[in-house]
């Protein structure tokens, strides 16, 4: 149909009208609802309170994340200053103990010459070696049994066979490495890793070693009272000191706060629980006592074999207290593969008892060799483990 708009559009000189843009406004809101659309959030007003530092956006309050450890260009972590200082102190203490053992041996060599160190070694025969191996089997199995009992009480199971293998390896490492305790550290860490709890593994070794030392001190005090010795005049004072320390520890443990909120009570409560469950429990205390007693008597018998091998002809009533003093000196961790304080105390004790210091050094040297021979099964354990690990790693 022809309209007026069509005519205007077709007439020359006229402009056709442009269509209006579509309406893009949203539909009106339903009655009873708000038609306000959400807009951008208004920034929070700044905190004008004095002394307040505005917190950067995007960071939540709370504990700050620990900085990533610094790494060397090769990719290995770099020790922090405090950690490096602690490591340096530990290394310095290890070197000091090593130098102390070397110093004792050097002093004895300077005073007595090389004769006492070599004379006893020439006298070692097959009978002494066989006796040392047999006694070593008995003492090692008893040490493993004691360790297994204590570890089981602490909740880290340890079969007796594995404990015997670990103990043999530890005895061999103690007899060949400086310090005399690196083997025990090795077995503690290895057992803790195998059990999935390194802390309890270490504590099990610590408490079974402490139990053995306590039994050694008690037996030594009894035998030193029973037989004449150079330290008999000091035994009453030593007994009072030991009893006072024991009573003090007992009172301290009994008077600990029950809530345990203080930080210093936590390790003490852990120690109390360990002693109660691992050493003094009904199923463990008798075994720990018997095993520790057999171990002490075995070491004493080995020392007596060494004294006879070195040529000592004194009666046993005279040799027993002297060898006990040397055994007590072995607890000092300042030695070279077990040599050091043991030889020094043996030289002094034998000389003070009317024998010769050279005979004491010779006895201690023979004892060290016998212990080393008795620990040789530990070297076999090391070789077997290394051969098994080789194919597995390849």
MARNU-215291 format. One record per residue (C-alpha): z, x, y; residue number from 1; residue in one letter. Coordinates in steps of 0.02 Angstrom, whole numbers. Each point is the difference from the previous one (the first is absolute). Example, Ala and Ser with C-alpha at 12.3 -4.5 7.8 and 13.67 -1.06 7.14 Angstrom:
BEGIN
ATOM        w        u        v     i   aa
ATOM      390      615     -225     1    A
ATOM      -33       69      172     2    S
# end
This chain:
BEGIN
ATOM        w        u        v     i   aa
ATOM        0        0        0     1    X
ATOM      -48       72      167     2    X
ATOM      148        9      122     3    X
ATOM       34       62      174     4    X
ATOM       81      159      -64     5    X
ATOM     -156       37     -101     6    X
ATOM     -108      -22      151     7    X
ATOM      108      117      103     8    X
ATOM       -6      128     -137     9    X
ATOM     -189       -8       -7    10    X
ATOM      -27        3      187    11    X
ATOM      -51      170       62    12    X
ATOM      131       92      103    13    X
ATOM      147      -82      -78    14    X
ATOM      136       87     -106    15    X
ATOM       62      -74     -161    16    X
ATOM      187      -25       -6    17    X
ATOM      103      127     -102    18    X
ATOM      107      -79     -135    19    X
ATOM      189       14       26    20    X
ATOM       95      122     -115    21    X
ATOM       99      -78     -141    22    X
ATOM      182      -39       31    23    X
ATOM      104      127     -101    24    X
ATOM      169      -61       54    25    X
ATOM      115      -46     -142    26    X
ATOM       27     -179      -38    27    X
ATOM      146      -80       89    28    X
ATOM      162        5      -95    29    X
ATOM       64     -153      -87    30    X
ATOM      127     -105       93    31    X
ATOM      177       68      -19    32    X
ATOM      -55      180      -31    33    X
ATOM       -8      149      114    34    X
ATOM     -170       64       54    35    X
ATOM       64      174       50    36    X
ATOM      -90      139      -94    37    X
ATOM       94      160      -51    38    X
ATOM      -40      144      113    39    X
ATOM       41      186       -7    40    X
ATOM      186       39      -13    41    X
ATOM       78       51      163    42    X
ATOM       70      177       -1    43    X
ATOM      188       14      -15    44    X
ATOM       87       39      163    45    X
ATOM       55      180       13    46    X
ATOM      182       40      -33    47    X
ATOM       75       39      170    48    X
ATOM      174       44      -65    49    X
ATOM       57      174       52    50    X
ATOM       -2      135     -132    51    X
ATOM     -123      -91     -113    52    X
ATOM     -157       89      -56    53    X
ATOM     -142     -118      -44    54    X
ATOM      -46        8     -184    55    X
ATOM     -183       39      -35    56    X
ATOM     -100     -147      -60    57    X
ATOM      -34      -15     -186    58    X
ATOM      158       94      -61    59    X
ATOM      140      -96      -80    60    X
ATOM      179       52       35    61    X
ATOM       95       83     -139    62    X
ATOM        7      166      -91    63    X
ATOM     -136      117       52    64    X
ATOM     -112       62     -140    65    X
ATOM       35      175      -64    66    X
ATOM     -125      127       62    67    X
ATOM     -124       61     -127    68    X
ATOM       43      171      -71    69    X
ATOM      -93      141       81    70    X
ATOM     -128       85     -109    71    X
ATOM      -71      173       -1    72    X
ATOM     -188       30       14    73    X
ATOM       -6       13     -189    74    X
ATOM       72     -176      -15    75    X
ATOM      174       44      -64    76    X
ATOM      151      -76       90    77    X
ATOM       89      111      123    78    X
ATOM      190        7      -12    79    X
ATOM       96      -66      149    80    X
ATOM      115      119       94    81    X
ATOM      160      -72      -77    82    X
ATOM      -73       -1     -174    83    X
ATOM      -62      177       21    84    X
ATOM      172       55       58    85    X
ATOM       83      -79     -153    86    X
ATOM     -127       80     -115    87    X
ATOM       29      168       83    88    X
ATOM      188      -16      -22    89    X
ATOM      -22      -45     -185    90    X
ATOM     -113      149      -28    91    X
ATOM      121      113       93    92    X
ATOM      146      -59     -107    93    X
ATOM     -101       30     -159    94    X
ATOM      -42      176       55    95    X
ATOM      183       31       46    96    X
ATOM       58      -51     -173    97    X
ATOM     -132      109      -80    98    X
ATOM       51      149      106    99    X
ATOM      183      -30      -44   100    X
ATOM      -39       11     -185   101    X
ATOM     -107      155       25   102    X
ATOM      138       75      107   103    X
ATOM      131      -24     -136   104    X
ATOM     -112       80     -131   105    X
ATOM      -43      143      118   106    X
ATOM      184       33       35   107    X
ATOM       40        6     -186   108    X
ATOM     -147      115      -31   109    X
ATOM       60      113      140   110    X
ATOM      179        6      -64   111    X
ATOM      -30        5     -188   112    X
ATOM     -177       65      -21   113    X
ATOM     -133      -66     -116   114    X
ATOM       98       33     -160   115    X
ATOM       95     -166      -10   116    X
ATOM     -161      -97       31   117    X
ATOM      -93       87     -141   118    X
ATOM      133       44     -129   119    X
ATOM       36     -180      -48   120    X
ATOM     -184      -43      -12   121    X
ATOM      -27      137     -129   122    X
ATOM      135      -74     -111   123    X
ATOM      -75     -175      -14   124    X
ATOM      -46      -36     -181   125    X
ATOM      -79     -142      -97   126    X
ATOM      168      -76      -45   127    X
ATOM       48      -20      183   128    X
ATOM     -170      -76       41   129    X
ATOM       12     -123     -145   130    X
ATOM      176      -51       51   131    X
ATOM      -58      -26      180   132    X
ATOM     -146     -109      -56   133    X
ATOM      111     -107     -111   134    X
ATOM      134      -23      132   135    X
ATOM     -137      -35      128   136    X
ATOM      -69     -143     -104   137    X
ATOM      174      -79      -10   138    X
ATOM       40       18      185   139    X
ATOM     -172      -59       56   140    X
ATOM        7     -156     -108   141    X
ATOM      175      -38       66   142    X
ATOM      -59       23      180   143    X
ATOM     -145     -117      -34   144    X
ATOM      116     -128      -79   145    X
ATOM      117        6      150   146    X
ATOM     -148      -19      119   147    X
ATOM      -69     -146     -100   148    X
ATOM      169      -89        5   149    X
ATOM       20       22      188   150    X
ATOM     -180      -49       37   151    X
ATOM       17     -156     -107   152    X
ATOM      158      -48       93   153    X
ATOM      -93       15      165   154    X
ATOM     -142     -110      -61   155    X
ATOM     -134      132      -28   156    X
ATOM      -33        5     -186   157    X
ATOM      -25      172      -78   158    X
ATOM      -35       21     -187   159    X
ATOM       92      142      -83   160    X
ATOM     -159       88      -57   161    X
ATOM      -71        5      176   162    X
ATOM      169       57       66   163    X
ATOM        3      146     -124   164    X
ATOM     -174       56       52   165    X
ATOM       44      -12      185   166    X
ATOM      163       95      -26   167    X
ATOM      -85      141      -95   168    X
ATOM     -127       19      138   169    X
ATOM      138       -4      131   170    X
ATOM      102      134      -90   171    X
ATOM     -154      112      -11   172    X
ATOM      -39      -22      185   173    X
ATOM      183       29       48   174    X
ATOM       -1      162     -101   175    X
ATOM     -161       66       74   176    X
ATOM       -2      -60      182   177    X
ATOM      115       48      143   178    X
ATOM      144     -115       43   179    X
ATOM       41      -61     -175   180    X
ATOM      -24     -185       44   181    X
ATOM     -188      -21       24   182    X
ATOM      -20      -60     -179   183    X
ATOM      127     -139       29   184    X
ATOM      -90      -50      159   185    X
ATOM     -163       -8      -96   186    X
ATOM       68     -110     -138   187    X
ATOM       86     -115      125   188    X
ATOM     -159      -30      100   189    X
ATOM     -110      -18     -156   190    X
ATOM      116     -126      -79   191    X
ATOM       13      -97      163   192    X
ATOM     -190      -10       13   193    X
ATOM      -18      -54     -180   194    X
ATOM      133     -134       23   195    X
ATOM      -69      -59      167   196    X
ATOM      160       41       95   197    X
ATOM       12      180       59   198    X
ATOM      167      -28       88   199    X
ATOM       87      -61     -157   200    X
ATOM      -82      135     -103   201    X
ATOM       70      134      115   202    X
ATOM      172      -81        4   203    X
ATOM        5       -8     -190   204    X
ATOM      -25      189      -13   205    X
ATOM      126       32      139   206    X
ATOM      136     -103      -81   207    X
ATOM      -26       67     -175   208    X
ATOM        8      177       69   209    X
ATOM      158      -40       97   210    X
ATOM       78      -76     -155   211    X
ATOM      -37      160      -95   212    X
ATOM       75      108      136   213    X
ATOM      158     -106        8   214    X
ATOM       26       17     -188   215    X
ATOM      -33      188       15   216    X
ATOM      133       18      135   217    X
ATOM      129      -99      -99   218    X
ATOM      -30       99     -160   219    X
ATOM        1      163       96   220    X
ATOM      167      -40       83   221    X
ATOM       76      -44     -168   222    X
ATOM      -60      157      -87   223    X
ATOM       45      112      147   224    X
ATOM      176      -69       -5   225    X
ATOM        8       29     -188   226    X
ATOM      -64      180       -2   227    X
ATOM       39      148      113   228    X
ATOM     -130       34      133   229    X
ATOM      -16       89      168   230    X
ATOM       10     -165       93   231    X
ATOM      154      -70      -87   232    X
ATOM      109       25      154   233    X
ATOM     -118     -109      102   234    X
ATOM      -15     -142     -125   235    X
ATOM      140     -108       72   236    X
ATOM      -82        3      171   237    X
ATOM     -171      -36      -75   238    X
ATOM       72     -145      -99   239    X
ATOM       82      -74      155   240    X
ATOM     -164       15       97   241    X
ATOM     -101      -83     -139   242    X
ATOM      128     -140      -19   243    X
ATOM        7      -28      188   244    X
ATOM     -188      -12       13   245    X
ATOM       -5     -122     -145   246    X
ATOM      137     -110       71   247    X
ATOM      -80        5      173   248    X
ATOM     -168      -56      -69   249    X
ATOM       84     -139      -99   250    X
ATOM       96      -64      152   251    X
ATOM     -154        9      110   252    X
ATOM     -102     -101     -122   253    X
ATOM      138     -129      -21   254    X
ATOM       21      -26      188   255    X
ATOM     -184      -24       44   256    X
ATOM      -36     -154      106   257    X
ATOM      -53     -144     -111   258    X
ATOM     -136      -64      114   259    X
ATOM      -91      167        5   260    X
ATOM      -69      -35      173   261    X
ATOM       30      177       63   262    X
ATOM     -143      120      -29   263    X
ATOM      110      139      -68   264    X
ATOM       69     -113     -138   265    X
ATOM     -168      -36      -79   266    X
ATOM      -24      168      -87   267    X
ATOM      182       -2      -54   268    X
ATOM      -18     -173      -74   269    X
ATOM     -158       56      -88   270    X
ATOM       95      149      -71   271    X
ATOM      142     -112      -58   272    X
ATOM     -122     -117      -86   273    X
ATOM      -89      147      -82   274    X
ATOM      161       75      -67   275    X
ATOM       62     -169      -60   276    X
ATOM     -162      -51      -86   277    X
ATOM      -72      168      -52   278    X
ATOM      150      111      -43   279    X
ATOM      158     -105      -24   280    X
ATOM      -73     -155      -81   281    X
ATOM       70      -49     -169   282    X
ATOM     -160       41      -92   283    X
ATOM      -27      170       84   284    X
ATOM      162       88       45   285    X
ATOM       47       54     -176   286    X
ATOM     -175       65      -36   287    X
ATOM       -5       92      165   288    X
ATOM      169       80      -37   289    X
ATOM      -47       52     -177   290    X
ATOM     -171       68       51   291    X
ATOM       73       98      146   292    X
ATOM      137       74     -110   293    X
ATOM     -125       57     -131   294    X
ATOM     -110       77      136   295    X
ATOM      146       99       73   296    X
ATOM       55       62     -171   297    X
ATOM     -180       47      -41   298    X
ATOM      -19      104      157   299    X
ATOM      168       81      -34   300    X
ATOM      -53       42     -179   301    X
ATOM     -163       76       64   302    X
ATOM       99      108      121   303    X
ATOM      113       59     -140   304    X
ATOM     -151       45     -105   305    X
ATOM      -67       98      148   306    X
ATOM      166       92       21   307    X
ATOM        3       51     -183   308    X
ATOM     -182       52        8   309    X
ATOM       34      106      154   310    X
ATOM      137       93      -95   311    X
ATOM      158      -86       62   312    X
ATOM      138       17     -130   313    X
ATOM      139      -90       95   314    X
ATOM       82     -149      -88   315    X
ATOM      -65     -175       34   316    X
ATOM      160      -45       92   317    X
ATOM      -49      130      129   318    X
ATOM     -188      -33        3   319    X
ATOM        8     -190       16   320    X
ATOM       76       -7      175   321    X
ATOM     -115      139       61   322    X
ATOM     -156      -89      -60   323    X
ATOM       63     -164       76   324    X
ATOM       11       83      170   325    X
ATOM     -179       61      -19   326    X
ATOM      -55     -176      -49   327    X
ATOM       83      -72      155   328    X
ATOM      -92      129      106   329    X
ATOM     -165      -64      -68   330    X
ATOM       24     -159      103   331    X
ATOM      -34      101      158   332    X
ATOM     -185      -31       43   333    X
ATOM      -27      177       66   334    X
ATOM      -85       87     -144   335    X
ATOM     -165       67      -63   336    X
ATOM      -41      -93     -160   337    X
ATOM      187      -18      -34   338    X
ATOM       39      183       35   339    X
ATOM      113       46      144   340    X
ATOM      172      -80       22   341    X
ATOM       25       -8     -188   342    X
ATOM      -17      190      -15   343    X
ATOM      109       30      152   344    X
ATOM      143     -111      -62   345    X
ATOM      -14       71     -176   346    X
ATOM       12      177       66   347    X
ATOM      155      -43      103   348    X
ATOM       84     -103     -138   349    X
ATOM      -27      129     -138   350    X
ATOM       61      139      114   351    X
ATOM      154      -98       55   352    X
ATOM       44      -43     -181   353    X
ATOM        9      183      -51   354    X
ATOM     -177       14      -66   355    X
ATOM     -143       84       92   356    X
ATOM     -111      -77      134   357    X
ATOM     -150       74      -89   358    X
ATOM       43      -98     -157   359    X
ATOM       12     -159      104   360    X
ATOM     -173       29       74   361    X
ATOM      -72       39     -171   362    X
ATOM       75     -161      -72   363    X
ATOM      -71     -105      142   364    X
ATOM     -171       81      -18   365    X
ATOM       -4      -35     -187   366    X
ATOM       54     -179       32   367    X
ATOM     -144      -21      123   368    X
ATOM     -125       64     -128   369    X
ATOM       71     -113     -136   370    X
ATOM      -13     -152      115   371    X
ATOM     -179       46       42   372    X
ATOM      -44       12     -185   373    X
ATOM       87     -166      -34   374    X
ATOM     -105      -81      137   375    X
ATOM     -168       57      -71   376    X
ATOM      -34     -172      -78   377    X
ATOM      -12      -59      181   378    X
ATOM     -149      116       24   379    X
ATOM      -82      -82     -150   380    X
ATOM       30     -171       80   381    X
ATOM      -82       61      160   382    X
ATOM     -153       65      -93   383    X
ATOM      -20     -159     -101   384    X
ATOM       13     -109      155   385    X
ATOM     -127      107       91   386    X
ATOM     -124       -8     -144   387    X
ATOM       17     -189       -9   388    X
ATOM      -23      -16      187   389    X
ATOM     -156      111       -2   390    X
ATOM     -113     -114     -105   391    X
ATOM       68     -155       89   392    X
ATOM      -44       69      171   393    X
ATOM     -172       59      -56   394    X
# end
